[in-house]
Amino acid sequence: RSLLLFSISLMRETLIAQMDDTGVLTRFSGDILSFINDFKSVMNWEKIERLTSLLNYASSHLERNANPKILFLDLSLQIAEEIRS
């Protein structure tokens, strides 16, 4: 569950980094900040919205005792499809 919450946090920071070129609003530094700066060139508002929705949906299923192996396989396939589109 914490992995999904961290992923949602990264989506939020990517969205903020797209809007703020100065870097003042980012909460991360180091390797995570460089990842966010690279990731923001691939993502747009619609993709971030869809991915955040997928991550929230997976988090709610995980809380309801879904099988983690099946859940993360399905989630990874959906994320790969969203990023490619």
Number of C-alpha atoms within 10 A of each C-alpha: 13 8 10 18 14 12 16 19 13 20 23 16 20 25 19 17 20 17 12 12 10 8 14 9 12 15 9 13 10 7 9 12 18 11 13 22 17 12 17 19 10 10 17 14 12 10 17 20 15 15 20 21 13 19 22 16 13 20 18 13 14 16 9 9 8 13 10 13 9 10 14 14 11 12 17 13 10 15 17 11 10 16 14 9 6
